[in-house]
Amino acid sequence: MQPLSFGDPIRLGPYRIAGVLGEGGMGKVYVGHDSSGRLAAVKVLRPELAHDRNLAQRFLREARTAQAVSSDGVARVVDSQTEGGRPWIATEYLSGPTLEQAITDHGPLDEGGVRALAGALASTLQDIHAVGLIHRDLKPANIVLTSSGPRIIDFGIARPEHGLTLTTTGQAPATPGYGAPEQVLGQRVGPSADVFSLGAVLVYAASGRQAYEGAHVAAVQYEVVHGSPALHAVPQALLPLIAPCLAKEPSHRPHPSAVLQASAPHRGADRLWKRGVLGKQIKEHEARTTQLATLPGTAVPGARPSRRLFLTSLATGGAVLALGGGGTAWWLSRKPDRPAAADAAPAKLLTAGEYERGTLPTPLWGPVAAASPSAAVLLPVRDVVMTAGLSGGLTALRVADGRQKWTLPDVAPSAGLLRLTDEQFVAADAEGNLLAFDASTSEPKWSAPANAERLLATSPDAALVYVLTKDGEMAAVDTEAHKVRWTAEGPADVVVDPAAEAAAGEGRLVVCTAEGQYFALDSTDGAEAWQLGRHAGTALVPLVEDRLVHVGGKSLLALDLESGDEVWSAASHSLDPEQGGWGSPTAVGGYIAAADDGRLYRIDKASGVDGGQVSWPEGTLPSGTPPVVQGNTLWAVEGGGSGGVSAFANTPGGESDGDLMWTYEPESEGPWHMAAGDNRVFLLNKGSVVALPVF
C-alpha cells in the first residue's frame, strides 16, 4: 500500500481515493470509498493505453460484460466510466484470505472442505459461462474465501468467447500449472479451459501441491500438455471428482454442472467458511475491513495525513492489502500487531541426489539436550517447537536452528500442550488453570480456571478446550468466555484417568481410556453420545476426519462421528488381536496408516480396503504411537516406543512406495515422541531434540 502521489486522482466518479494498492502492465489500482463508506477497488487504464481508443473501448466493454455476471460467487463489477479521458472500473471489495494463503497457513482442506469448494466454484463458473465469459486464469490466488463462501476474482483477462483478451504483448495467457493445454499451445479456448483450471485448483486444495510442477515455467507447461497430473497426495475419494477435470482433450472434461453434482458437498458444508481456524481468519479480515471503511476521508497532498497515514502504516507495519488484477478484489491479510519474525520458512525438501536409501541424512539441527529427560510433550507451532524444559516449565526452540527462543517457568508440561490456532497454544499451570499464549512470542492471551489435570483436545473451531480435571471429570472450557462451559463424568463403569487419549470433531469429543474403552460426548453439554466399549488393550489416539472417527484395537474401525455406527471394519492380521491389534491411526492422503501385527499398513479411507503394507525391518514391531506424515515420507516408532524411528517412502503408485528409507537409532533407551511441520520431523528422546529433513 502506497500513499497517493503527484498525478494520482483524488476522486473517480463517486469514489474518494484513499491510496494506491498496486499497478501492472494494464493500469493502476486504487482503493476508494463512496459517500456511504462502501469500499471498492478501482482500476484505471494507463494514460498511454487510454489514448488507444480501441483498447479503451474494449476495456470498458468487457467490464460491462462482466457486470452481467450476477453470481454471488464473483467479485462484482459495480461501476465503469471514463474520467478525464481515462477509463476506470470499480469492483467489489472483498474481505478474506485467498485460497493460496489459506492452504499456506493451515494446510490442505479435508475431503468435506474440498467438496464444498468444488461445488461453490463450479456453480460460479456456470454463472460466468452463462453470460458468454471465460475466466481464463482461475488459480488459488484468484479465489478469495469469505464468510459467505469462495469468491472468484480477477476478470482482467476474462473475455467474451468471441472476443479478444485484454493482455499485453508477451504476457502469459494463464498462470503456469493452472492454464489448460489449449491455452499453453495458444489455441482457441472455450469454457472447458476453466474446468481444467478448476481441477488444478482442487488438486492444490486437497494436497497443498500443484498438479503440475517443474524446475522452470517451460517444464511446467510441458507437463500440462504432455504429462500426467501429480495426484498421489489427493485423497482417493476425491479422484473421481477431480481427475476428469484435468483431461487433455477439452471435450472430455465435465461441464461445471456435472462437477457441481459430483462434488456432493456434505450437509452444512457452508459452515467451513464460518467456523474453525479458517472461519476465524476470515472474521479477522472482515473486522479489519470494517475498521478501514469507518476511517475518516482521504488526505490530499499537503493536508494533514489522516487516512493516508493509516494506509501507509498498513503497508509498512503489517496489514497488507492483496490484489488480483482487472476485476480486482482486495482484502487485509495480516494482523497489524503480528510479530515480524513470527513465521519460519519451510525447510527445503531433499532432492533425489541429496539422500541415499539406508543412510540417515544429516539432521537439520541437533540433537540438542534442551528438554527434561522425562519430557513427553513435543509441539511445533509457527516458528517454534515446544517441550518440557530442563529446569522445569516449558521451553521453546526455534524450528530453524534449534536455539532456545523463550521459556515459561510456570507452565506444567505434564498436563500436555494443545495447538489452539495457527498462532496460539494452550497449556496448564500446577493449579490447573488453563493458559493461552502466542507461540512465537510467549505473550499471554487469556487464562481460565479449569482444575485441569490433563489437556485432551480442542474443538475444530477452537471454541472449546477439553480437559480432564483433577476430580476425574471431563470439562469443556469456552475460549471466548474463558470459563468452564460444562463438566461430565462420562459413561457409568468407565474410568477416565490421565493416561486417556482423545480427539474432537464437530459436535463430539471422542475418548479412549487406559483400558481401551471408546466413548463420545456431545460437545454442547457433555452428555454421552455413544459408547463402543473395550476395543483396545491400551489408550490409543482416535482420528477424527470428515464426520468419521477411526479407531485402532481389535480391528481398525471407521465409525460415524455423530452416532457411533460402524461404517467399515478392517480385521487385524494378528493371531491375538485382543493383546495386539491395530495401533493409533493417522491420515495419509486418501488412506489411513496404522501399525498392525508388526507391520505398517495403509487402508483406503473411504472403503476400508487394504491399500498395501509398508516395508518394516524384520524382528521389529511398530508401537501404538500414531505415524507421522511429512513431505513424501511416513515416519513410525518401533515397538515399545524405544527402538528407533524409521522413515518410509509415501509415494502411492511410485516405484519406491513403502520402502524403508532410513532409521534414526536412539543413543539411549527410552520412549520416542514425534511431531512434524513445514518439512521438518522433530524427535524427542530422553531430553534430546533433533530435527530431520524429508523428501
Rosetta blueprint (number, residue, H / E / L):
1 M L
2 Q E
3 P L
4 L L
5 S L
6 F L
7 G L
8 D L
9 P L
10 I L
11 R E
12 L E
13 G L
14 P L
15 Y E
16 R E
17 I E
18 A E
19 G E
20 V E
21 L E
22 G E
23 E E
24 G L
25 G L
26 M L
27 G E
28 K E
29 V E
30 Y E
31 V E
32 G E
33 H E
34 D L
35 S L
36 S L
37 G L
38 R L
39 L E
40 A E
41 A E
42 V E
43 K E
44 V E
45 L E
46 R L
47 P H
48 E H
49 L H
50 A H
51 H L
52 D L
53 R H
54 N H
55 L H
56 A H
57 Q H
58 R H
59 F H
60 L H
61 R H
62 E H
63 A H
64 R H
65 T H
66 A H
67 Q H
68 A L
69 V L
70 S L
71 S L
72 D L
73 G L
74 V E
75 A L
76 R L
77 V E
78 V E
79 D E
80 S E
81 Q E
82 T E
83 E E
84 G L
85 G L
86 R E
87 P E
88 W E
89 I E
90 A E
91 T E
92 E E
93 Y L
94 L L
95 S L
96 G L
97 P L
98 T E
99 L H
100 E H
101 Q H
102 A H
103 I H
104 T H
105 D H
106 H H
107 G L
108 P L
109 L L
110 D L
111 E H
112 G H
113 G H
114 V H
115 R H
116 A H
117 L H
118 A H
119 G H
120 A H
121 L H
122 A H
123 S H
124 T H
125 L H
126 Q H
127 D H
128 I H
129 H H
130 A H
131 V L
132 G L
133 L E
134 I E
135 H L
136 R L
137 D L
138 L L
139 K L
140 P H
141 A H
142 N H
143 I E
144 V E
145 L E
146 T E
147 S L
148 S L
149 G E
150 P E
151 R E
152 I E
153 I L
154 D L
155 F L
156 G L
157 I L
158 A L
159 R E
160 P E
161 E L
162 H L
163 G L
164 L L
165 T L
166 L L
167 T L
168 T L
169 T L
170 G L
171 Q L
172 A L
173 P L
174 A L
175 T L
176 P L
177 G L
178 Y L
179 G L
180 A L
181 P H
182 E H
183 Q H
184 V H
185 L L
186 G L
187 Q L
188 R L
189 V L
190 G L
191 P L
192 S H
193 A H
194 D H
195 V H
196 F H
197 S H
198 L H
199 G H
200 A H
201 V H
202 L H
203 V H
204 Y H
205 A H
206 A H
207 S H
208 G L
209 R L
210 Q L
211 A L
212 Y L
213 E L
214 G L
215 A L
216 H L
217 V H
218 A H
219 A H
220 V H
221 Q H
222 Y H
223 E H
224 V H
225 V H
226 H H
227 G L
228 S L
229 P L
230 A L
231 L L
232 H L
233 A L
234 V L
235 P L
236 Q H
237 A H
238 L H
239 L H
240 P H
241 L H
242 I H
243 A H
244 P H
245 C H
246 L H
247 A L
248 K L
249 E L
250 P H
251 S H
252 H H
253 R L
254 P L
255 H L
256 P H
257 S H
258 A H
259 V H
260 L H
261 Q H
262 A H
263 S H
264 A L
265 P L
266 H L
267 R L
268 G L
269 A H
270 D H
271 R H
272 L H
273 W H
274 K L
275 R L
276 G H
277 V H
278 L H
279 G H
280 K H
281 Q H
282 I H
283 K H
284 E H
285 H H
286 E H
287 A H
288 R H
289 T H
290 T H
291 Q H
292 L H
293 A H
294 T L
295 L L
296 P L
297 G L
298 T L
299 A L
300 V L
301 P L
302 G L
303 A L
304 R L
305 P L
306 S L
307 R H
308 R H
309 L H
310 F H
311 L H
312 T H
313 S H
314 L H
315 A H
316 T H
317 G H
318 G L
319 A L
320 V L
321 L E
322 A E
323 L L
324 G L
325 G L
326 G L
327 G L
328 T L
329 A L
330 W L
331 W E
332 L E
333 S L
334 R L
335 K L
336 P L
337 D L
338 R L
339 P L
340 A L
341 A L
342 A L
343 D L
344 A L
345 A L
346 P L
347 A L
348 K L
349 L L
350 L L
351 T L
352 A H
353 G H
354 E H
355 Y L
356 E E
357 R L
358 G L
359 T E
360 L L
361 P L
362 T L
363 P L
364 L L
365 W E
366 G E
367 P E
368 V E
369 A E
370 A L
371 A E
372 S L
373 P L
374 S L
375 A L
376 A L
377 V L
378 L E
379 L E
380 P E
381 V E
382 R L
383 D L
384 V E
385 V E
386 M E
387 T E
388 A E
389 G E
390 L L
391 S L
392 G L
393 G L
394 L E
395 T E
396 A E
397 L E
398 R E
399 V L
400 A L
401 D L
402 G L
403 R L
404 Q E
405 K E
406 W E
407 T E
408 L E
409 P L
410 D L
411 V E
412 A L
413 P H
414 S H
415 A H
416 G L
417 L L
418 L E
419 R E
420 L L
421 T L
422 D L
423 E L
424 Q E
425 F E
426 V E
427 A E
428 A E
429 D E
430 A L
431 E L
432 G L
433 N E
434 L E
435 L E
436 A E
437 F E
438 D E
439 A L
440 S L
441 T L
442 S L
443 E L
444 P E
445 K E
446 W E
447 S E
448 A E
449 P E
450 A L
451 N L
452 A E
453 E E
454 R E
455 L E
456 L E
457 A E
458 T E
459 S L
460 P L
461 D L
462 A L
463 A L
464 L E
465 V E
466 Y E
467 V E
468 L E
469 T E
470 K L
471 D L
472 G L
473 E L
474 M E
475 A E
476 A E
477 V E
478 D E
479 T L
480 E L
481 A L
482 H L
483 K E
484 V E
485 R E
486 W E
487 T E
488 A E
489 E L
490 G L
491 P L
492 A L
493 D L
494 V L
495 V L
496 V L
497 D L
498 P L
499 A L
500 A L
501 E E
502 A E
503 A E
504 A E
505 G E
506 E L
507 G L
508 R E
509 L E
510 V E
511 V E
512 C E
513 T L
514 A L
515 E L
516 G L
517 Q E
518 Y E
519 F E
520 A E
521 L E
522 D E
523 S L
524 T L
525 D L
526 G L
527 A L
528 E E
529 A E
530 W E
531 Q E
532 L E
533 G E
534 R E
535 H L
536 A L
537 G L
538 T L
539 A L
540 L L
541 V L
542 P L
543 L E
544 V E
545 E E
546 D L
547 R L
548 L E
549 V E
550 H E
551 V E
552 G L
553 G L
554 K L
555 S E
556 L E
557 L E
558 A E
559 L E
560 D E
561 L L
562 E L
563 S L
564 G L
565 D L
566 E E
567 V E
568 W E
569 S E
570 A E
571 A E
572 S L
573 H L
574 S L
575 L L
576 D L
577 P L
578 E L
579 Q L
580 G L
581 G L
582 W E
583 G L
584 S L
585 P L
586 T E
587 A E
588 V E
589 G L
590 G L
591 Y E
592 I E
593 A E
594 A E
595 A E
596 D E
597 D L
598 G L
599 R E
600 L E
601 Y E
602 R E
603 I E
604 D E
605 K L
606 A L
607 S L
608 G L
609 V L
610 D E
611 G E
612 G E
613 Q E
614 V E
615 S L
616 W L
617 P L
618 E L
619 G L
620 T L
621 L L
622 P E
623 S L
624 G L
625 T L
626 P L
627 P L
628 V E
629 V E
630 Q E
631 G L
632 N L
633 T E
634 L E
635 W E
636 A E
637 V E
638 E E
639 G H
640 G H
641 G H
642 S L
643 G L
644 G L
645 V E
646 S E
647 A E
648 F E
649 A E
650 N L
651 T L
652 P L
653 G L
654 G L
655 E L
656 S L
657 D L
658 G L
659 D L
660 L E
661 M E
662 W E
663 T E
664 Y E
665 E L
666 P L
667 E L
668 S L
669 E L
670 G L
671 P L
672 W E
673 H E
674 M E
675 A E
676 A E
677 G E
678 D L
679 N L
680 R E
681 V E
682 F E
683 L E
684 L E
685 N E
686 K L
687 G L
688 S E
689 V E
690 V E
691 A E
692 L E
693 P E
694 V L
695 F L
